[in-house]
Amino acid sequence: MAIYLIIPLRQETVEIDTAITSIIDEQDRFQLQGNSGWLVRFAGTTKEVSDKIGITGQKEGEAATLGSALVTPVTSYYGRGPADMWEWLKIRFEQ
């Protein structure tokens, strides 16, 4: 399964957070520190995960309720962050 980085593009993230926690299984999601976004493991494309969560995929003329977000696949990673985030990524990439 692919891993995606989902970053809300507005300050208020409750709607996206609620959608992700209700739709994506706990073992397939990891909330980034500071509530700055999510890592999500999903068997599908970038568009499919965005539609599943409800960021996109509304019928024509229907307004999006979750606000804007960036959804991008994670193919490699590097940086500084909490140990549990690195462990989550490592384990999911190896599965």
C-alpha positions as a Markdown table, in Angstrom:
| # | Residue | x | y | z |
|---|---|---|---|---|
| 1 | Met | 0.0 | 0.0 | 0.0 |
| 2 | Ala | 1.1 | 3.5 | -0.7 |
| 3 | Ile | 1.8 | 6.1 | 2.0 |
| 4 | Tyr | 0.4 | 9.6 | 1.6 |
| 5 | Leu | 1.1 | 12.9 | 3.3 |
| 6 | Ile | -2.1 | 14.9 | 3.8 |
| 7 | Ile | -1.7 | 18.5 | 4.9 |
| 8 | Pro | -4.7 | 20.8 | 5.5 |
| 9 | Leu | -4.3 | 24.2 | 3.9 |
| 10 | Arg | -6.3 | 26.2 | 6.4 |
| 11 | Gln | -5.8 | 26.8 | 10.1 |
| 12 | Glu | -8.9 | 24.9 | 11.3 |
| 13 | Thr | -8.3 | 21.2 | 10.8 |
| 14 | Val | -11.1 | 19.6 | 12.8 |
| 15 | Glu | -13.2 | 18.6 | 9.7 |
| 16 | Ile | -10.3 | 16.8 | 8.0 |
| 17 | Asp | -9.0 | 15.3 | 11.2 |
| 18 | Thr | -12.5 | 13.9 | 12.0 |
| 19 | Ala | -12.9 | 12.5 | 8.4 |
| 20 | Ile | -9.5 | 10.8 | 8.5 |
| 21 | Thr | -10.0 | 9.3 | 12.0 |
| 22 | Ser | -13.5 | 8.0 | 11.0 |
| 23 | Ile | -12.6 | 6.6 | 7.6 |
| 24 | Ile | -8.9 | 5.4 | 7.9 |
| 25 | Asp | -8.1 | 2.6 | 10.3 |
| 26 | Glu | -6.0 | 3.5 | 13.3 |
| 27 | Gln | -3.0 | 1.4 | 12.1 |
| 28 | Asp | -3.1 | 3.1 | 8.7 |
| 29 | Arg | -2.9 | 6.7 | 10.0 |
| 30 | Phe | -0.4 | 8.8 | 11.9 |
| 31 | Gln | -1.1 | 12.4 | 13.0 |
| 32 | Leu | 1.9 | 14.7 | 12.6 |
| 33 | Gln | 3.1 | 16.7 | 15.6 |
| 34 | Gly | 1.3 | 20.0 | 16.1 |
| 35 | Asn | -1.7 | 18.7 | 14.3 |
| 36 | Ser | 0.1 | 19.8 | 11.1 |
| 37 | Gly | -1.1 | 16.9 | 8.9 |
| 38 | Trp | -1.3 | 13.2 | 8.5 |
| 39 | Leu | 0.5 | 10.2 | 7.1 |
| 40 | Val | -2.0 | 7.8 | 5.7 |
| 41 | Arg | -1.5 | 4.3 | 4.3 |
| 42 | Phe | -4.0 | 3.6 | 1.5 |
| 43 | Ala | -4.4 | 1.1 | -1.3 |
| 44 | Gly | -5.2 | 3.5 | -4.1 |
| 45 | Thr | -4.2 | 6.6 | -5.9 |
| 46 | Thr | -3.7 | 10.1 | -4.6 |
| 47 | Lys | -7.1 | 11.1 | -6.1 |
| 48 | Glu | -8.8 | 8.0 | -4.6 |
| 49 | Val | -7.6 | 8.7 | -1.1 |
| 50 | Ser | -8.6 | 12.4 | -1.4 |
| 51 | Asp | -12.1 | 11.4 | -2.6 |
| 52 | Lys | -12.4 | 8.7 | 0.1 |
| 53 | Ile | -11.7 | 11.2 | 2.8 |
| 54 | Gly | -14.0 | 13.8 | 1.2 |
| 55 | Ile | -11.4 | 16.5 | 0.3 |
| 56 | Thr | -12.4 | 16.0 | -3.3 |
| 57 | Gly | -15.0 | 13.9 | -5.2 |
| 58 | Gln | -18.1 | 16.0 | -4.6 |
| 59 | Lys | -20.7 | 16.0 | -7.4 |
| 60 | Glu | -20.4 | 18.9 | -9.8 |
| 61 | Gly | -21.7 | 22.1 | -8.3 |
| 62 | Glu | -21.5 | 20.7 | -4.8 |
| 63 | Ala | -19.3 | 22.5 | -2.3 |
| 64 | Ala | -16.5 | 20.7 | -0.5 |
| 65 | Thr | -17.0 | 20.6 | 3.2 |
| 66 | Leu | -13.5 | 19.8 | 4.4 |
| 67 | Gly | -11.6 | 22.7 | 2.9 |
| 68 | Ser | -8.4 | 22.6 | 1.0 |
| 69 | Ala | -5.6 | 20.1 | 1.5 |
| 70 | Leu | -2.4 | 18.9 | -0.1 |
| 71 | Val | -2.3 | 15.1 | -0.8 |
| 72 | Thr | 0.9 | 13.7 | -2.0 |
| 73 | Pro | 2.5 | 10.3 | -2.1 |
| 74 | Val | 5.6 | 9.7 | 0.1 |
| 75 | Thr | 8.3 | 7.8 | -1.8 |
| 76 | Ser | 11.2 | 8.7 | 0.5 |
| 77 | Tyr | 11.7 | 10.6 | 3.7 |
| 78 | Tyr | 14.3 | 12.5 | 5.7 |
| 79 | Gly | 14.2 | 15.1 | 8.4 |
| 80 | Arg | 13.8 | 15.6 | 12.1 |
| 81 | Gly | 10.8 | 14.5 | 14.1 |
| 82 | Pro | 9.6 | 12.2 | 16.9 |
| 83 | Ala | 10.9 | 8.6 | 17.0 |
| 84 | Asp | 7.4 | 7.2 | 16.8 |
| 85 | Met | 6.8 | 8.9 | 13.4 |
| 86 | Trp | 10.0 | 7.4 | 11.9 |
| 87 | Glu | 9.1 | 4.0 | 13.3 |
| 88 | Trp | 5.6 | 4.2 | 11.8 |
| 89 | Leu | 7.1 | 5.1 | 8.4 |
| 90 | Lys | 9.8 | 2.5 | 8.5 |
| 91 | Ile | 7.3 | -0.3 | 9.4 |
| 92 | Arg | 4.7 | 0.7 | 6.8 |
| 93 | Phe | 7.4 | 1.0 | 4.0 |
| 94 | Glu | 8.6 | -2.5 | 4.9 |
| 95 | Gln | 5.1 | -4.1 | 4.8 |
